[in-house]
Amino acid sequence: MLRKLLAVLFLILTSLGFIAGNVNAANEQAKQEVVFADAGWDSVKFHNAVAGFIGTHA
């Protein structure tokens, strides 16, 4: 019984560690800057504007 309890406790603590690591990684990714290239074509400008809007509001 004690062995099962320790196994469950270990799994819970391990899961919490992974969750905390993922939250930290998500915060670091949010700080990154995305730069779009501008080839001067209207289609590229349109697609960059759409991608920028999605990146800003997503």
C-alpha positions as CSV (number, residue, x, y, z in Angstrom):
1,M,0.0,0.0,0.0
2,L,2.8,2.4,0.9
3,R,4.6,1.6,-2.3
4,K,1.5,2.5,-4.4
5,L,1.0,5.7,-2.5
6,L,4.7,6.7,-3.1
7,A,4.3,5.9,-6.8
8,V,1.2,8.1,-7.1
9,L,2.9,10.9,-5.2
10,F,5.9,10.6,-7.5
11,L,3.7,10.8,-10.6
12,I,1.9,13.8,-9.3
13,L,5.1,15.7,-8.5
14,T,6.6,14.8,-11.9
15,S,3.5,16.0,-13.7
16,L,3.6,19.3,-11.8
17,G,7.2,19.7,-12.8
18,F,6.4,19.2,-16.5
19,I,3.5,21.6,-16.3
20,A,5.6,24.3,-14.6
21,G,8.3,23.8,-17.3
22,N,5.8,24.2,-20.1
23,V,4.4,27.4,-18.6
24,N,7.9,28.9,-18.4
25,A,8.6,27.9,-22.0
26,A,5.4,29.5,-23.1
27,N,6.3,32.7,-21.4
28,E,9.7,32.7,-23.1
29,Q,8.2,32.1,-26.5
30,A,5.7,35.0,-26.1
31,K,8.6,37.4,-25.8
32,Q,10.1,36.5,-29.2
33,E,9.8,38.9,-32.1
34,V,8.6,37.8,-35.5
35,V,10.0,39.7,-38.6
36,F,8.3,39.3,-42.0
37,A,10.2,39.9,-45.2
38,D,8.9,42.5,-47.7
39,A,9.5,41.7,-51.3
40,G,7.5,44.7,-52.5
41,W,4.7,42.5,-54.0
42,D,1.1,43.3,-53.1
43,S,0.4,39.6,-52.4
44,V,3.4,39.4,-50.0
45,K,2.2,42.6,-48.2
46,F,-1.3,41.2,-47.9
47,H,-0.2,37.8,-46.5
48,N,2.2,39.5,-44.1
49,A,-0.6,41.8,-42.8
50,V,-2.9,38.7,-42.3
51,A,-0.1,36.8,-40.5
52,G,0.7,39.8,-38.4
53,F,-2.9,40.3,-37.4
54,I,-3.2,36.6,-36.5
55,G,0.0,36.8,-34.5
56,T,-1.1,39.9,-32.6
57,H,-4.6,38.7,-31.8
58,A,-4.1,35.0,-31.3
